[in-house]
Amino acid sequence: MHGEFTGPACGHHGPYTPDVLFWSCILFFTTFIMSGALKMFKTSHYFPTKVRAMISDFAVFLTIVTMVTFDFLIGVPSPKLQVPGVFKPTRDDRGWIISPIGPNPWWTVLAALIPALLCTILIFMDQQITAVIINRKEHKLKKGCGYHLDLLMVAIMLGVCSVMGLPWFQRVTGLMIFVLMGCSVFMTAVLKFIPMPVLYGVFLYMGVSSLRGIQFFDRLKLFGMPAKHQPDFIYLRHVPLRKVHLFTVIQLMCLVSLWAIKVSPAAIVFPMMVLALVFVRQVLDFCFSKRELSWLDDLMPESKKKKLDDAKNKAKEEEVISIECPGLDSA
């Protein structure tokens, strides 16, 4: 029918190159498995401790270098990372500075006050929630100048990013990350060899590893787990299983609702929906007792709560023994 092949999957040297999909799957899954294996290498019995720790710390970097080398040696034209060769705005129809009004009428400035208020609430909550998490008592931290530096950096970069039409970000760490990302334009000669399946494997590893230790994810797994096989979570000792499932379902519904709003045309009200979760938390006081919520919705890490609970139970047992056998201590 005189058709023509188009798209990166058709290869660079002809209308069709075999084994590209198969090789991409190999790169993807091998990257994911190798990243996890090297990250856990610090617990192995090979090499000195410093060597194991270094391999574990640079697990992702070592995996990327290894897989890029394999891909180069095999020679299958897998899809590669597309990086710009010059330092300029991504779109050709805009410059570095964005006009605050542009072609819009003057009244859009007044209409923008409402979404600006929502964004202000979101940024404030993000900054304060982060500070609250960091300032937990178990961390035993003292407030230093870093807090003020973060607030100053957020205030300055919000203005700079708004004028230049760049995404907003938070804290000094984010600034340094994006500065290093910007410097990557000087490494295009190397970055163009990185296959996209390798990056997808790294992203999958980062997503899976971030779920480890999250109580919400652990409670989701309890739905398909018989009671005799459930781990010894501290909240399962003090809260009935049906209440745990109810709390998890409510959290899941809130998460799905936030995601649906975020991907919908009503995404502008997303900050208000995040704020509405505070009122949802207040409603939970009518469904759960304060004692149950203290175990299900506590900021203290699971390991620390378990240690405190074990110590309390041990103290009670020793007290009972001392009452029942008063001469045991003297003996």
C-alpha positions in Angstrom: 0.0 0.0 0.0 3.1 2.2 -0.4 3.3 2.9 3.4 6.3 4.2 5.3 7.7 3.2 8.7 7.8 6.0 11.2 8.9 6.3 14.8 11.9 5.4 16.9 10.9 1.7 17.2 11.8 1.2 13.5 15.5 1.6 14.1 18.2 3.9 12.6 19.4 1.8 9.7 16.2 0.6 8.0 12.5 0.3 8.1 12.6 -2.4 10.7 15.2 -3.7 13.2 14.6 -7.0 14.9 15.1 -7.7 18.6 14.8 -4.0 19.7 11.7 -4.8 21.9 13.3 -7.9 23.4 16.6 -6.2 24.1 14.7 -3.2 25.7 12.9 -5.6 28.0 16.2 -7.2 29.0 17.7 -3.8 29.8 14.6 -2.7 31.8 14.4 -5.8 34.0 18.1 -6.2 34.4 18.5 -2.6 35.5 15.8 -3.0 38.1 17.2 -6.3 39.5 20.8 -5.1 39.4 20.0 -1.8 41.2 18.3 -3.7 44.1 21.1 -6.3 44.3 23.9 -3.7 44.5 21.9 -1.7 47.0 21.7 -4.7 49.3 25.4 -5.5 48.7 26.3 -3.9 52.0 24.8 -6.8 53.9 26.8 -9.4 52.0 29.9 -11.2 53.3 32.2 -10.2 50.4 34.9 -7.5 50.4 35.7 -5.1 53.3 33.0 -3.0 54.9 34.0 0.3 53.2 33.9 -1.4 49.8 30.5 -2.8 50.4 29.2 0.5 51.6 30.6 2.3 48.6 29.0 -0.2 46.2 25.7 0.2 48.0 25.8 4.0 47.9 26.6 4.2 44.2 24.3 1.2 43.2 22.3 3.2 40.7 25.3 4.9 39.1 27.2 1.6 38.8 24.1 -0.1 37.3 23.6 2.7 34.7 27.3 2.5 33.7 27.2 -1.3 33.4 24.0 -1.4 31.3 25.1 1.4 29.0 28.4 -0.5 28.4 26.4 -3.7 27.6 24.1 -1.9 25.3 27.0 -0.3 23.4 28.8 -3.7 23.0 25.7 -5.6 21.8 24.9 -2.9 19.2 21.1 -3.3 19.1 19.7 0.2 18.3 17.6 0.6 21.5 15.9 4.0 22.0 18.3 6.4 23.6 17.8 9.5 25.8 17.1 12.6 23.8 19.0 15.6 25.2 19.3 19.1 23.9 22.5 20.1 22.3 22.3 23.9 23.2 21.3 25.8 26.3 18.0 27.5 25.3 14.2 27.4 26.2 12.5 24.1 25.2 9.9 25.9 23.2 10.9 28.1 20.3 8.0 30.5 20.7 9.1 31.8 24.1 12.1 33.5 25.6 13.7 33.3 29.0 11.5 36.0 30.5 7.7 35.5 30.5 5.3 38.4 30.3 2.9 38.3 33.3 0.0 39.2 31.1 1.0 38.3 27.6 -1.9 38.3 25.1 -4.5 38.0 27.9 -6.9 40.9 28.8 -6.2 43.0 31.9 -8.9 41.4 34.1 -7.0 38.1 34.1 -4.7 39.6 36.6 -7.6 40.0 39.1 -8.9 36.5 38.2 -5.4 35.0 38.9 -5.7 36.1 42.6 -7.9 33.0 43.4 -5.5 30.4 42.0 -2.6 32.3 43.5 -4.2 32.0 46.9 -4.6 28.3 46.4 -0.9 27.9 45.4 0.1 29.9 48.4 -1.8 27.6 50.7 -0.2 24.6 49.0 3.3 25.9 49.3 2.8 26.9 52.9 1.4 23.5 53.8 4.3 21.7 52.0 6.9 23.8 53.8 5.3 23.5 57.3 4.5 19.8 57.0 8.1 19.1 56.1 9.3 21.2 59.1 6.9 19.3 61.4 8.2 15.9 60.2 11.8 17.0 60.7 11.1 18.4 64.1 9.8 15.2 65.6 11.0 14.6 69.1 12.7 11.3 68.3 15.1 13.1 66.0 16.4 15.2 68.9 17.3 18.1 66.6 17.9 21.8 67.4 16.5 24.6 65.2 19.4 26.1 63.2 20.0 28.6 60.5 19.1 26.0 57.8 15.4 26.6 58.4 15.8 30.3 57.7 17.9 29.5 54.6 15.2 27.3 53.3 12.5 29.9 53.7 14.7 32.5 52.1 15.5 30.3 49.2 11.8 29.4 48.7 10.8 33.1 48.7 13.5 34.1 46.2 13.1 31.2 43.8 9.3 31.4 43.7 9.8 34.9 42.2 12.6 33.9 39.8 10.8 30.8 38.6 7.5 32.7 38.1 9.2 35.4 36.0 11.1 32.8 33.9 8.1 30.4 33.6 9.9 27.6 35.3 8.4 24.9 37.7 8.3 25.8 41.4 10.4 23.7 43.8 11.3 23.8 47.4 14.4 24.1 49.6 18.1 24.4 48.9 18.4 20.7 47.9 16.0 21.2 45.1 17.9 24.2 43.9 21.2 22.2 43.7 19.5 19.3 42.0 18.1 21.5 39.2 21.5 23.4 38.9 23.2 20.0 38.3 20.5 19.1 35.8 21.1 22.3 34.0 24.8 21.5 33.8 24.0 18.2 32.1 23.7 20.1 28.8 27.5 20.1 28.8 27.5 16.2 28.9 25.3 15.6 25.9 28.1 13.6 24.2 27.8 11.0 27.0 24.1 11.2 27.9 23.0 10.3 24.4 24.3 6.8 24.9 21.9 6.0 27.8 19.1 3.8 26.7 15.6 4.8 27.7 14.8 1.2 29.1 17.7 1.7 31.5 16.2 4.9 32.8 12.7 3.3 33.1 14.3 0.5 35.1 15.9 3.0 37.5 12.6 4.8 37.9 10.9 1.5 38.7 13.5 0.7 41.3 13.2 4.2 42.9 9.5 3.9 43.1 9.5 0.4 44.6 12.3 1.2 47.1 10.4 4.2 48.3 7.4 2.1 49.3 9.5 0.1 51.8 8.6 1.1 55.4 5.4 3.1 54.5 2.7 2.1 56.9 -0.1 2.8 54.4 1.5 0.3 51.9 2.0 -2.3 54.7 -1.7 -2.0 55.6 -2.7 -2.5 52.0 -0.9 -5.8 51.9 -2.9 -7.0 55.0 -6.0 -7.3 52.9 -4.7 -10.4 51.2 -2.8 -11.8 54.1 -4.2 -14.4 56.6 -4.1 -13.4 60.2 -1.5 -16.1 61.1 0.9 -14.8 58.5 0.6 -11.1 59.3 3.8 -9.4 60.6 4.0 -8.1 64.2 3.0 -4.5 63.5 2.6 -2.5 66.6 -0.9 -1.2 65.6 -2.2 -4.8 65.2 -1.5 -5.4 68.9 -3.8 -2.6 70.0 -6.4 -2.0 67.1 -8.9 -4.6 65.8 -8.1 -5.8 62.3 -11.5 -4.6 60.9 -10.7 -1.1 62.2 -7.3 -1.2 60.6 -9.0 -2.1 57.2 -11.5 0.7 57.6 -8.8 3.2 58.2 -6.9 2.0 55.2 -10.0 2.1 52.9 -10.6 5.7 54.0 -7.0 6.7 53.2 -7.2 4.9 49.9 -10.4 6.7 48.9 -8.8 10.0 49.8 -5.7 9.1 47.7 -7.8 8.1 44.7 -9.9 11.3 45.0 -6.8 13.5 45.0 -5.3 11.7 42.0 -8.6 12.0 40.1 -8.7 15.8 40.8 -5.1 16.2 39.9 -5.5 14.7 36.4 -8.9 16.4 35.7 -9.5 19.9 34.4 -10.3 20.9 38.0 -6.7 20.5 39.0 -6.5 24.1 40.1 -8.5 23.3 43.2 -6.0 20.5 44.2 -4.5 22.6 47.0 -7.9 23.1 48.6 -8.5 19.4 48.4 -5.3 18.8 50.2 -6.5 21.2 52.9 -9.8 19.4 53.1 -7.9 16.3 54.3 -7.5 18.1 57.6 -11.3 18.1 58.0 -11.5 14.4 57.0 -9.0 13.7 59.8 -11.3 15.5 62.2 -14.3 13.4 61.1 -12.3 10.2 61.9 -12.6 11.1 65.6 -16.3 9.9 65.3 -15.3 6.6 63.8 -12.2 5.7 65.9 -11.3 6.2 69.5 -8.3 8.4 70.4 -6.4 5.4 71.5 -6.9 3.7 68.1 -5.9 6.8 66.2 -2.8 7.2 68.3 -1.6 3.8 67.0 -2.8 4.2 63.4 -2.0 7.9 62.8 1.1 8.5 64.8 4.2 10.2 63.4 6.5 8.1 65.5 8.3 5.4 63.4 7.1 1.8 63.7 10.4 0.5 65.1 10.6 3.1 67.9 6.9 2.5 68.9 7.5 -1.3 69.0 10.6 -0.8 71.3 8.6 1.4 73.7 5.7 -1.0 73.7 8.0 -4.0 74.4 9.7 -2.1 77.2 6.4 -1.2 78.7 5.2 -4.8 78.5 8.4 -6.1 80.1 8.1 -3.6 82.9 4.5 -4.8 83.6 5.6 -8.4 83.6 8.4 -7.6 86.1 5.9 -5.8 88.3 3.5 -8.7 88.3 6.4 -11.1 89.2 7.5 -8.8 92.0 3.9 -8.7 93.4 3.3 -12.5 93.1 6.8 -13.4 94.4 7.9 -10.6 96.8 11.0 -12.5 98.0 12.3 -13.1 94.5 14.1 -9.8 94.2 15.9 -10.1 97.5 16.8 -13.7 96.6 
